[in-house]
Amino acid sequence: MFVGHKKRIVCMWFPRLASDRALKVRPVDGPFALTLSQHNTDRIYCLNHQAEALGLHRGMSFADARAFCPSLISQPARPDLDARFLTALRRWATRYCPWVGVDGEDGLVLDISGSAHLFGGEAGLLEDMRARAERARMGVRLGLAETRGAAWALAHYGQTTGEINGLPVAALRLEPTTITALQRLGLRSIGDLAVTARAPLARRFGAGLLHRLDQAMGRMPEPINPDPEPPHYAVRLTFPEPIGILSDVMAAIARLLAALCAKLHDQDAGARKLVLTLRRVDRGSQQVELRLASAMRDPARILPLFDRGVAEVDAGFGIDVMRLEAVIVEPMLACQIGTQTHQPDRLNDLITRIGTRIELENVQRFLPADSHIPERSFTIACAAFSDPAQDWPGHLISHRPRPIRLFGPEPITAQGPQPPQRFRWRRMLMTTGRATGPERIAPEWWLQDDTWRSGLRDYWKIDTREGRRLWLFYTPQNPGWFVHGEFA
């Protein structure tokens, strides 16, 4: 007859996970705290031992904390980095057992049933956890019990093992309002709650209270669901004989791309950055980096984009291992199945090809901006990381055209509010043939702009007899004429 292992759960709580992570990157000798803006107020998010010893605590106003401790060193909190760090700790904890899950924002829960003997028993396993956390300069508190709820209670309220009846009701992971109400009724410990009639508790506090109590006592199961490992977008190819001819390398890349793009397709994702590593027989290696203008997973489109980078590789005495990895991946919507054949995005392919020569950031496009000021009516964005504009604001369409060339205002000699019949611009004498306007543009008073401090501008489109089509403006509050642009 097979006898199963008794359920044993370990809770690892890192009470200062955020500050420990930050101090691992940049150690500080003295009181330290991370701050986070909440409701337009900077508050203490996490702090180290020295700061706690001075009476500071989480949720405290940062201004009050600085008043209590002028020597407090602080930096902004990064919850996103804390989450990534906790994920890395979860992967590390799989050394103890395969069933490891994330518990809140600063804890892990492990099902060590049947694996403690690998570390000399439960005491040896817990000691190994403490020693490794201490070497990593991470504060940790451990709880070991037969249920997840009991392990959490022991870790958060100062006991590693033992009974939970003497622990406060807050150890049941209840809402603060429920905890306060129970304490007012004189139910201060889990033991007090366990011997109280269940029906009145359910009527007053709902089923959630009894649900948490039953989980801690083992009367209701609470599974541990490990997070799935994120997909790994990398493929590798080893050759029995070294290769060095360009055509052979490109053929190998085609095989790698087919396997990698199949993985991307299964995950409804596309690659934005690919790194090809080529290892030579002398153990040296070279990398070819390819940044794409849009998420792609079509091997036929990606393969030609490697031509330039691979051509510059020094194969030496030959390449025996090639590895291709998608280091930046984005979600990619599945294409609708229909009768029409999908056409490759030629513009994105062109941007990628140019970007491999001059860097993607240097391939730019114009986008409309919400401003009637000519200089601010557009922005310049990286073409690879922005979508083309589908429509431009009304003041830029044909009935109010803008010049194709816009430059800084250049003064000309003229008087009066009406366009001059003759004027000199850039050492050229111009004669006005037709004048269209005026279009009055007021400055955006809420912005500081030295070039528009003169006030209103009356713009005119001037067709000169010499063939130049200029954009002039007149400033009525400080009389003067300027050339601001030129039409095609």
C-alpha positions, 0 to 999 in steps of 0.5 A, spaced: 500 500 500 502 506 497 502 512 503 503 519 500 507 524 503 504 529 508 502 536 505 508 541 507 508 548 505 513 553 506 512 561 505 518 565 504 516 573 505 521 578 503 518 584 508 523 589 505 524 586 498 523 593 494 529 596 498 533 590 498 533 590 491 535 597 490 540 597 495 543 591 491 544 595 485 547 601 489 548 600 497 547 605 502 550 606 509 545 609 513 537 610 513 534 609 506 527 609 503 523 608 497 518 613 495 512 612 491 507 618 489 500 616 492 494 621 491 499 627 489 503 626 495 510 622 496 509 617 501 514 611 504 513 605 499 519 601 503 525 602 507 531 599 510 532 597 518 536 603 519 530 607 517 525 603 521 529 604 527 528 611 527 521 611 527 519 611 520 514 606 517 511 605 510 505 609 508 508 615 512 509 622 508 516 623 505 516 630 507 514 628 515 520 622 514 525 628 512 523 632 518 524 626 522 530 624 519 534 629 515 539 624 513 534 620 510 537 617 503 531 616 498 530 614 491 523 613 487 520 606 487 520 601 481 514 596 482 515 594 475 522 592 477 520 589 484 515 584 480 521 582 475 525 581 481 520 577 485 519 573 478 527 571 478 526 569 486 521 564 484 525 561 479 531 561 484 526 557 489 525 551 484 532 549 487 527 546 493 521 544 489 518 544 483 511 547 485 513 554 487 508 560 486 508 568 487 504 570 494 502 577 493 507 582 491 513 580 496 512 573 497 513 566 495 509 559 497 513 552 496 510 545 496 516 542 499 512 535 500 517 529 499 523 534 497 525 536 504 529 530 505 534 532 499 536 537 504 537 533 510 530 534 513 525 540 514 530 544 518 536 543 514 532 546 508 529 552 512 537 553 514 539 553 507 534 558 505 536 563 510 543 562 509 542 563 501 538 569 503 543 572 508 548 571 503 544 575 497 543 581 503 535 579 502 531 579 509 527 573 509 522 570 514 519 563 513 513 559 515 512 552 515 505 548 516 501 543 513 497 549 509 498 555 505 494 559 510 498 557 516 505 558 513 503 565 511 501 566 518 507 563 521 511 567 516 508 574 517 507 574 525 514 571 527 514 564 528 517 559 523 513 553 525 508 551 531 501 552 532 497 558 529 491 559 535 495 564 539 496 568 533 492 575 531 486 574 527 490 579 522 494 572 520 488 570 516 489 575 511 483 579 512 481 585 510 483 591 515 475 593 516 474 586 518 480 585 523 478 591 526 470 589 527 473 582 530 477 586 535 472 590 537 468 584 539 473 581 543 475 576 538 483 577 537 486 571 536 485 565 531 483 561 537 478 565 539 475 565 532 475 557 532 471 556 538 466 561 536 459 559 533 460 559 525 453 561 523 453 568 527 460 570 524 457 568 517 451 572 518 455 578 520 462 578 516 460 573 510 463 567 508 470 570 506 471 570 514 470 562 515 473 561 508 480 564 510 479 560 517 478 553 514 484 554 509 488 556 515 486 550 519 486 545 513 479 544 512 478 547 505 484 546 500 488 552 497 492 550 491 499 552 489 499 554 482 506 556 479 506 561 474 508 558 467 515 559 464 515 565 459 516 562 452 523 562 450 524 565 443 531 562 441 533 556 437 540 553 436 544 549 430 550 545 431 554 543 425 558 537 424 563 540 419 565 548 420 562 552 415 564 559 412 561 560 405 556 566 405 551 562 402 551 556 407 551 561 413 544 564 410 541 557 409 543 556 416 539 562 418 533 560 414 533 554 418 533 557 424 528 563 422 523 557 420 523 554 427 523 561 431 518 564 427 514 557 428 514 559 436 512 566 435 506 564 431 504 559 436 504 565 441 501 570 437 507 574 437 512 577 433 520 579 433 522 586 434 529 585 435 533 579 433 540 577 435 544 572 431 550 569 435 555 565 430 561 561 434 567 559 431 571 553 431 577 557 435 571 559 441 571 566 438 564 569 437 560 574 433 553 577 433 549 580 428 543 584 431 537 586 427 532 591 429 525 591 425 521 596 424 515 592 426 513 586 429 515 580 424 514 573 424 515 571 416 521 568 415 521 570 407 521 577 409 526 577 415 532 573 411 534 578 406 535 583 412 540 579 415 544 580 408 548 586 410 550 584 417 552 577 415 556 579 410 561 583 415 562 577 419 569 574 419 568 566 419 575 565 421 577 557 420 569 556 420 563 557 424 560 550 428 554 553 432 549 558 430 544 561 435 538 566 433 534 569 439 528 574 439 530 578 445 524 583 444 517 580 442 511 584 441 504 581 441 501 580 434 494 579 432 493 573 428 491 575 420 484 573 418 484 567 413 480 569 407 481 569 399 486 575 399 493 573 399 497 577 405 501 582 402 508 584 405 509 591 409 514 594 404 514 600 407 516 597 414 521 592 410 524 599 407 525 602 414 528 596 416 533 596 411 535 603 411 535 602 419 541 597 418 545 602 415 544 608 419 540 606 425 532 605 426 532 612 430 535 616 424 529 614 420 523 619 422 517 621 419 512 627 421 506 627 425 501 632 426 501 636 433 495 639 436 497 646 435 495 652 431 502 655 431 506 653 425 512 651 428 508 646 433 503 643 428 507 637 427 512 633 431 518 628 428 518 621 431 522 615 429 518 611 423 519 604 426 516 606 433 510 610 430 504 609 426 503 614 420 498 619 421 491 618 417 489 625 418 492 632 419 488 637 423 483 642 419 488 648 419 493 644 415 489 642 409 488 645 402 484 651 404 489 653 409 495 650 406 502 651 409 509 652 406 513 645 404 519 649 407 519 652 414 525 656 417 526 662 422 522 668 421 527 673 416 525 680 417 524 684 410 524 692 409 516 694 408 511 698 412 504 698 413 499 692 414 498 691 407 503 686 403 509 690 400 509 691 392 516 690 392 521 688 397 528 685 398 529 678 401 536 674 401 539 679 397 534 678 391 529 684 389 522 681 389 515 684 386 508 681 389 504 678 383 498 676 388 497 676 395 492 671 399 490 673 406 491 675 411 490 669 416 491 671 423 494 667 428 495 668 436 500 666 440 499 660 445 499 664 451 500 658 456 506 656 453 513 660 454 516 661 447 520 667 446 519 667 438 512 669 439 512 674 445 511 679 439 504 677 439 499 676 433 501 675 426 497 676 420 500 671 415 500 672 407 501 667 401 505 671 396 506 669 389 512 673 386 513 675 379 520 672 380 517 665 381 518 664 388 512 663 392 513 665 400 509 665 406 510 672 410 507 675 416 506 682 419 506 683 426 501 689 428 503 690 435 510 691 433 510 693 426 514 689 422 514 684 416 518 677 416 518 671 411 517 665 414 517 659 409 516 658 402 511 654 398 513 649 392 
